Amino acid sequence: MAMLPLRLPTIQNWSCHNCSGCCHQHLIEITEEERQRILGQNWQPADGIPAGQPVVVPHRSSLFRKSYRLAHQENGACIFLREDGLCRIHAKFGEPAKPLACRVYPYAFHPAGGRVTVSLRFSCPSVVANKGKSLVENRDELKSLQKLVVPEGAEKLPPPNISRREKVDWKDFMRFVDCLDDVMSDEDEPFIERLFQCLQIVELIEQSRFHLVGGARLSEFLNVISEATSEGDLPDAERPSHAAMIQFRLLVAYYARKDTVADLDSGLAGRWRLLRAATRFASGRGSATPLQDCFREVPFETIEQSFGEVPDGADEILTRYVRVKLQGLHFCGAAYYDVPFCEGFQSLTLIIPSVFWLARWLAATAGRSTLILDDVSRALAIADHHHGYSPVFGSGSFRRRVRLLAGSSDIARLLLWYAQ
């Protein structure tokens, strides 16, 4: 069967620069076939694997299902990571011998009717920095991965809902996506203004019905609301409600976590530490509890102060982030906990004030009261590590939080408040 054509985010570049960040951050669950293959590779101390050290260990096994993951070194790195930042499996047996999860990262493939969209994870610093070859140049590699990850019959998968009750076909669904992407592509306007406009468009879409509107008429409707929401200036930043601030700080605490093997194996003490941190974030009193090594304890009142203007270059990174997620459908449907288009975009928007909050924390940790571009870049990589990949963000409680913040207009308030 012929492969579906790829839809690539041509604004994004990527090549691996062997920073080994992914080999420290991620827990790699493997299939039984991969486990047998890796065990059959007969790793020895001469290969850099200590004698008696397992290379594969059980992971979340239950009575009905056993699962496994790659083992980790004492410093948290993957057991196969060499001191020079290269993978032992790759070096000895070639790239195809690695687990599929390692080969695919940082790409994400999402079926979209008659084609497959490609997105990227911004937890990779090279993605954030837009370093490497354009994705068009990587097309052959992407096609090879597509064969491995996109199942047969993917073209028959239905599109995500537009809202909790509205459905359209794939062609019309992409009209909604392209409407928001067109707004975000207008770089003559500041990033925050474009994202705020998209939020307004999504609010109007969520209130509308589309069972009698499609094709050219839908395009006309989207053009009308795009023009209507482009008029006027941004409202003044207004402090979000007390309830919204509590929910937002808890969201930031989830983004600030680093769920490495050491964290997951920390037992009762680790869970108690997270509970204490959550309590402190909910209250907003005292100091923020560091949830990974890049942060130190900083008073909440310090982080809540303005850190000045967004640094030069941040608009480009954040614009590219939102557009890659939009073009790759990496914010709704099967790519994001099966949530509808509108809810998914609201969740995507919430990551931006979270990034600004984390960037302030990084700046304050370094003893600065203004942001630099590196603060924003690092904060985005920290937040996107979890976005769409932590079960918490697909839970009913988190989804209710997003709907609550959207219904009270606090997502827009949070966006404007933390962008200043």
C-alpha positions as semicolon CSV with decimal commas, in nm:
position;residue;x (nm);y (nm);z (nm)
1;M;0,000;0,000;0,000
2;A;0,132;0,347;-0,092
3;M;0,229;0,569;0,199
4;L;0,023;0,877;0,278
5;P;0,190;1,206;0,183
6;L;0,361;1,400;0,460
7;R;0,263;1,752;0,563
8;L;0,578;1,912;0,706
9;P;0,620;2,228;0,916
10;T;0,861;2,394;0,674
11;I;0,935;2,673;0,925
12;Q;1,123;2,422;1,144
13;N;1,475;2,282;1,119
14;W;1,624;1,995;1,314
15;S;1,931;1,774;1,332
16;C;2,066;1,589;1,634
17;H;2,360;1,769;1,796
18;N;2,441;1,495;2,051
19;C;2,359;1,707;2,354
20;S;2,235;1,382;2,521
21;G;1,956;1,570;2,694
22;C;1,695;1,319;2,578
23;C;1,909;1,034;2,714
24;H;1,893;1,194;3,060
25;Q;1,532;1,316;3,057
26;H;1,331;1,032;2,912
27;L;1,237;0,687;3,031
28;I;1,235;0,452;2,730
29;E;0,972;0,180;2,744
30;I;1,044;-0,096;2,493
31;T;0,847;-0,373;2,324
32;E;0,907;-0,742;2,387
33;E;1,067;-0,766;2,042
34;E;1,306;-0,480;2,125
35;R;1,386;-0,638;2,463
36;Q;1,482;-0,967;2,299
37;R;1,692;-0,789;2,037
38;I;1,882;-0,583;2,296
39;L;1,944;-0,883;2,521
40;G;2,068;-1,073;2,217
41;Q;2,329;-0,803;2,152
42;N;2,528;-0,956;2,444
43;W;2,655;-0,641;2,614
44;Q;2,983;-0,684;2,807
45;P;3,211;-0,474;3,031
46;A;3,431;-0,420;2,727
47;D;3,137;-0,234;2,572
48;G;3,117;-0,003;2,874
49;I;2,838;-0,190;3,056
50;P;2,946;-0,282;3,413
51;A;2,949;-0,653;3,494
52;G;2,620;-0,766;3,641
53;Q;2,442;-0,449;3,528
54;P;2,111;-0,527;3,353
55;V;2,047;-0,326;3,039
56;V;1,671;-0,386;3,049
57;V;1,457;-0,374;3,365
58;P;1,085;-0,428;3,442
59;H;0,860;-0,125;3,413
60;R;0,507;-0,101;3,555
61;S;0,444;-0,472;3,519
62;S;0,107;-0,606;3,632
63;L;-0,062;-0,943;3,667
64;F;-0,191;-0,919;3,310
65;R;0,091;-0,737;3,133
66;K;0,465;-0,712;3,166
67;S;0,649;-0,409;3,035
68;Y;1,015;-0,320;3,025
69;R;1,236;-0,015;2,988
70;L;1,602;0,057;2,930
71;A;1,806;0,068;3,249
72;H;1,973;0,389;3,368
73;Q;2,311;0,475;3,511
74;E;2,356;0,614;3,864
75;N;2,361;0,969;3,727
76;G;2,022;0,917;3,562
77;A;2,154;0,875;3,208
78;C;2,047;0,587;2,986
79;I;2,263;0,278;3,036
80;F;2,366;0,300;2,669
81;L;2,483;0,664;2,679
82;R;2,858;0,696;2,634
83;E;3,070;0,969;2,794
84;D;3,106;1,138;2,454
85;G;2,727;1,176;2,427
86;L;2,678;0,899;2,170
87;C;2,460;0,589;2,196
88;R;2,636;0,254;2,242
89;I;2,369;0,069;2,044
90;H;2,394;0,315;1,756
91;A;2,773;0,306;1,756
92;K;2,799;-0,074;1,760
93;F;2,500;-0,192;1,559
94;G;2,373;0,113;1,369
95;E;2,074;0,340;1,409
96;P;1,808;0,080;1,310
97;A;1,907;-0,135;1,611
98;K;1,793;0,133;1,860
99;P;1,446;0,123;2,021
100;L;1,185;0,289;1,804
101;A;1,113;0,556;2,067
102;C;1,476;0,671;2,046
103;R;1,474;0,671;1,667
104;V;1,157;0,876;1,638
105;Y;1,238;1,146;1,897
106;P;1,182;1,442;1,865
107;Y;0,938;1,382;1,579
108;A;0,566;1,309;1,620
109;F;0,347;1,174;1,339
110;H;-0,029;1,233;1,331
111;P;-0,269;1,097;1,066
112;A;-0,486;1,368;0,910
113;G;-0,722;1,205;0,665
114;G;-0,541;1,157;0,334
115;R;-0,201;1,261;0,471
116;V;0,021;1,253;0,780
117;T;0,130;1,564;0,965
118;V;0,468;1,593;1,136
119;S;0,534;1,784;1,457
120;L;0,833;1,806;1,690
121;R;0,891;1,806;2,065
122;F;1,047;2,127;2,190
123;S;1,195;1,943;2,488
124;C;1,492;1,902;2,251
125;P;1,716;2,214;2,270
126;S;1,806;2,181;1,900
127;V;1,437;2,206;1,811
128;V;1,399;2,519;2,025
129;A;1,707;2,673;1,864
130;N;1,590;2,569;1,513
131;K;1,930;2,411;1,449
132;G;2,007;2,172;1,169
133;K;1,858;2,081;0,834
134;S;1,511;2,187;0,725
135;L;1,245;1,919;0,757
136;V;1,217;1,921;0,379
137;E;1,580;1,803;0,366
138;N;1,491;1,536;0,624
139;R;1,200;1,403;0,417
140;D;1,365;1,068;0,332
141;E;1,439;1,001;0,700
142;L;1,083;1,100;0,791
143;K;0,938;0,865;0,531
144;S;1,142;0,578;0,675
145;L;1,008;0,652;1,023
146;Q;0,656;0,695;0,889
147;K;0,660;0,332;0,772
148;L;0,736;0,223;1,128
149;V;0,494;0,438;1,328
150;V;0,187;0,509;1,112
151;P;-0,049;0,210;1,109
152;E;-0,233;0,081;0,806
153;G;-0,577;0,232;0,769
154;A;-0,466;0,560;0,928
155;E;-0,646;0,750;0,652
156;K;-0,977;0,618;0,789
157;L;-0,933;0,774;1,133
158;P;-1,192;1,050;1,193
159;P;-1,086;1,408;1,267
160;P;-1,106;1,544;1,622
161;N;-1,425;1,720;1,727
162;I;-1,422;2,096;1,687
163;S;-1,594;2,141;2,022
164;R;-1,757;1,901;2,264
165;R;-2,061;1,871;2,034
166;E;-1,951;1,985;1,686
167;K;-1,793;1,761;1,421
168;V;-1,678;1,827;1,065
169;D;-1,491;1,626;0,800
170;W;-1,114;1,639;0,757
171;K;-1,119;1,899;0,481
172;D;-1,321;2,142;0,690
173;F;-1,124;2,056;1,003
174;M;-0,806;2,174;0,833
175;R;-0,980;2,502;0,747
176;F;-0,999;2,573;1,123
177;V;-0,632;2,482;1,168
178;D;-0,524;2,696;0,872
179;C;-0,730;2,989;1,001
180;L;-0,530;3,001;1,326
181;D;-0,202;2,933;1,148
182;D;-0,267;3,222;0,909
183;V;-0,310;3,456;1,206
184;M;0,006;3,327;1,374
185;S;0,206;3,364;1,051
186;D;0,161;3,745;1,041
187;E;0,489;3,840;1,201
188;D;0,424;4,211;1,152
189;E;0,215;4,186;1,469
190;P;0,360;4,100;1,812
191;F;0,331;3,736;1,914
192;I;0,105;3,804;2,213
193;E;-0,141;4,002;1,999
194;R;-0,164;3,718;1,748
195;L;-0,213;3,451;2,012
196;F;-0,474;3,665;2,190
197;Q;-0,660;3,702;1,860
198;C;-0,652;3,325;1,808
199;L;-0,803;3,279;2,153
200;Q;-1,086;3,512;2,057
201;I;-1,142;3,321;1,732
202;V;-1,153;2,991;1,921
203;E;-1,405;3,134;2,167
204;L;-1,635;3,231;1,877
205;I;-1,587;2,891;1,713
206;E;-1,680;2,717;2,038
207;Q;-2,007;2,910;2,049
208;S;-2,101;2,830;1,688
209;R;-2,273;2,543;1,506
210;F;-2,140;2,400;1,179
211;H;-2,384;2,129;1,069
212;L;-2,512;2,358;0,791
213;V;-2,184;2,540;0,725
214;G;-1,894;2,386;0,532
215;G;-1,663;2,430;0,238
216;A;-1,654;2,783;0,094
217;R;-1,918;2,905;0,341
218;L;-1,703;2,788;0,633
219;S;-1,399;2,965;0,487
220;E;-1,605;3,282;0,455
221;F;-1,721;3,252;0,818
222;L;-1,363;3,205;0,941
223;N;-1,245;3,503;0,735
224;V;-1,518;3,719;0,887
225;I;-1,434;3,633;1,248
226;S;-1,060;3,665;1,176
227;E;-1,111;4,018;1,046
228;A;-1,347;4,107;1,331
229;T;-1,103;3,992;1,599
230;S;-0,809;4,171;1,438
231;E;-0,960;4,512;1,505
232;G;-0,876;4,713;1,813
233;D;-0,586;4,715;2,058
234;L;-0,502;4,460;2,321
235;P;-0,684;4,520;2,650
236;D;-0,478;4,629;2,948
237;A;-0,328;4,342;3,146
238;E;-0,568;4,254;3,427
239;R;-0,466;4,034;3,718
240;P;-0,638;3,694;3,690
241;S;-0,882;3,590;3,960
242;H;-0,758;3,439;4,285
243;A;-0,904;3,100;4,191
244;A;-0,737;3,117;3,847
245;M;-0,398;3,194;4,005
246;I;-0,424;2,885;4,226
247;Q;-0,507;2,663;3,929
248;F;-0,234;2,823;3,720
249;R;0,040;2,775;3,980
250;L;-0,055;2,408;4,012
251;L;-0,027;2,380;3,634
252;V;0,319;2,539;3,643
253;A;0,423;2,297;3,917
254;Y;0,340;2,004;3,686
255;Y;0,545;2,159;3,407
256;A;0,837;2,222;3,644
257;R;0,863;1,857;3,747
258;K;1,133;1,629;3,611
259;D;1,001;1,274;3,620
260;T;1,328;1,090;3,565
261;V;1,392;0,734;3,679
262;A;1,538;0,866;4,005
263;D;1,222;1,069;4,067
264;L;0,992;0,776;3,988
265;D;1,192;0,543;4,212
266;S;1,203;0,785;4,507
267;G;0,913;0,609;4,679
268;L;0,714;0,755;4,965
269;A;0,971;1,028;5,033
270;G;0,945;1,149;4,674
271;R;0,565;1,151;4,678
272;W;0,567;1,342;5,006
273;R;0,807;1,597;4,857
274;L;0,575;1,648;4,557
275;L;0,272;1,684;4,786
276;R;0,447;1,950;4,992
277;A;0,549;2,132;4,674
278;A;0,192;2,121;4,540
279;T;0,059;2,261;4,868
280;R;0,308;2,546;4,854
281;F;0,230;2,623;4,488
282;A;-0,143;2,622;4,560
283;S;-0,103;2,873;4,844
284;G;0,146;3,095;4,660
285;R;0,307;3,182;4,995
286;G;0,672;3,148;5,087
287;S;0,911;3,019;4,823
288;A;0,865;2,798;4,520
289;T;0,999;2,449;4,588
290;P;1,266;2,351;4,331
291;L;1,142;2,049;4,139
292;Q;1,460;2,001;3,938
293;D;1,822;2,111;3,964
294;C;1,796;2,417;3,739
295;F;1,577;2,595;3,995
296;R;1,644;2,716;4,348
297;E;1,402;2,835;4,615
298;V;1,274;3,178;4,514
299;P;0,990;3,369;4,687
300;F;0,666;3,357;4,493
301;E;0,637;3,735;4,529
302;T;0,967;3,774;4,343
303;I;0,849;3,558;4,052
304;E;0,518;3,746;4,038
305;Q;0,693;4,079;3,980
306;S;0,737;4,207;3,627
307;F;1,068;4,104;3,468
308;G;1,047;4,367;3,195
309;E;0,989;4,321;2,825
310;V;1,004;3,986;2,652
311;P;1,363;3,951;2,522
312;D;1,447;3,989;2,154
313;G;1,414;3,661;1,971
314;A;1,146;3,518;2,202
315;D;0,864;3,610;1,961
316;E;1,026;3,403;1,687
317;I;1,071;3,095;1,909
318;L;0,720;3,110;2,057
319;T;0,560;3,177;1,718
320;R;0,741;2,880;1,569
321;Y;0,638;2,665;1,864
322;V;0,267;2,742;1,829
323;R;0,274;2,707;1,449
324;V;0,458;2,371;1,457
325;K;0,203;2,238;1,705
326;L;-0,082;2,371;1,491
327;Q;0,049;2,242;1,159
328;G;0,136;1,906;1,314
329;L;-0,206;1,874;1,488
330;H;-0,005;1,827;1,806
331;F;-0,266;1,991;2,029
332;C;-0,592;1,795;1,994
333;G;-0,744;1,463;1,894
334;A;-0,532;1,148;1,906
335;A;-0,216;1,360;1,936
336;Y;-0,337;1,523;2,259
337;Y;-0,556;1,304;2,483
338;D;-0,845;1,303;2,230
339;V;-0,957;1,653;2,329
340;P;-1,153;1,870;2,080
341;F;-0,993;2,139;1,867
342;C;-1,106;2,434;2,084
343;E;-1,009;2,281;2,417
344;G;-0,675;2,166;2,276
345;F;-0,587;2,514;2,156
346;Q;-0,678;2,660;2,494
347;S;-0,440;2,410;2,658
348;L;-0,171;2,503;2,406
349;T;-0,219;2,872;2,486
350;L;-0,183;2,804;2,860
351;I;0,169;2,678;2,804
352;I;0,283;3,031;2,706
353;P;0,216;3,204;3,043
354;S;0,360;2,889;3,205
355;V;0,679;2,939;3,002
356;F;0,702;3,304;3,110
357;W;0,655;3,202;3,475
358;L;0,925;2,936;3,452
359;A;1,153;3,181;3,267
360;R;1,113;3,428;3,556
361;W;1,201;3,151;3,800
362;L;1,515;3,069;3,600
363;A;1,613;3,436;3,587
364;A;1,557;3,480;3,962
365;T;1,758;3,162;4,027
366;A;2,046;3,329;3,842
367;G;1,999;3,648;4,045
368;R;1,852;3,853;3,760
369;S;1,538;4,069;3,755
370;T;1,511;4,076;3,374
371;L;1,468;3,794;3,127
372;I;1,720;3,688;2,865
373;L;1,644;3,473;2,562
374;D;1,805;3,167;2,721
375;D;1,551;3,185;3,007
376;V;1,262;3,160;2,761
377;S;1,429;2,886;2,555
378;R;1,504;2,670;2,859
379;A;1,160;2,728;3,006
380;L;0,995;2,618;2,680
381;A;1,204;2,299;2,670
382;I;1,113;2,225;3,034
383;A;0,739;2,277;2,979
384;D;0,709;2,096;2,647
385;H;0,876;1,790;2,798
386;H;0,539;1,712;2,960
387;H;0,287;1,880;2,727
388;G;0,097;1,603;2,555
389;Y;0,306;1,326;2,715
390;S;0,221;1,331;3,085
391;P;-0,103;1,147;3,175
392;V;-0,186;1,431;3,415
393;F;-0,268;1,666;3,129
394;G;-0,523;1,424;2,987
395;S;-0,695;1,361;3,320
396;G;-1,051;1,473;3,387
397;S;-0,938;1,712;3,661
398;F;-0,692;1,889;3,433
399;R;-0,943;1,916;3,150
400;R;-1,197;2,068;3,389
401;R;-0,928;2,317;3,493
402;V;-0,878;2,426;3,131
403;R;-1,252;2,461;3,072
404;L;-1,290;2,660;3,394
405;L;-1,012;2,901;3,300
406;A;-1,149;2,936;2,947
407;G;-1,504;2,997;3,067
408;S;-1,393;3,271;3,306
409;S;-1,169;3,436;3,039
410;D;-0,871;3,377;3,268
411;I;-0,660;3,210;2,998
412;A;-0,648;3,545;2,818
413;R;-0,579;3,727;3,146
414;L;-0,295;3,489;3,231
415;L;-0,146;3,533;2,885
416;L;-0,145;3,913;2,907
417;W;-0,046;3,926;3,275
418;Y;0,271;3,718;3,243
419;A;0,378;3,864;2,911
420;Q;0,443;4,202;3,073
